Structures are given as structure tokens and as C-alpha cells.
Amino acid sequence: MKIYDKEMYQKEQWIKSILLVVGIFVLGFVVGYFVHNFEEQENVNTLEQEVYRLQKQVDTL
């Protein structure tokens, strides 16, 4: 009976480790995705402001 408990405990620990690694990977992926989108949106906003500024310069000429 003791061997059975030891094997079950080892399998349980292995499964917990795998789930922890997968969970951390998914969390990192989601955070990275949102950060990337945020940075791209900042880049788009900066370019839009530059276009607006240049458009105003062209209109004044």
C-alpha cells in the first residue's frame, strides 16, 4: 500500500508541475499579446498625429 501512495504522489506532483508550466506560459502569452497591441496602438497614434501636423503645414502653404 505504501508503494501505491508513493507512485500516486509522484504522478500528482508531475501533473501539478506540468499544469504550472502551462499556466505560466499562457499567462505570459496573454500579457505579451496585450502589451504588443498597446505598443502598436501608441505607434499608430503617433503616426496619426504626425500626419495631422504635416497636413496642417501643407494647408497653410
Sequence and secondary structure as in RCSB ss.txt:
>XXXX:A:sequence
MKIYDKEMYQKEQWIKSILLVVGIFVLGFVVGYFVHNFEEQENVNTLEQEVYRLQKQVDTL
>XXXX:A:secstr
 HHHHHHHHHHHHHHHHHHHHHHHHHHHHHHHHHHHHHHHHHHHHHHHHHHHHHHHHHHH 
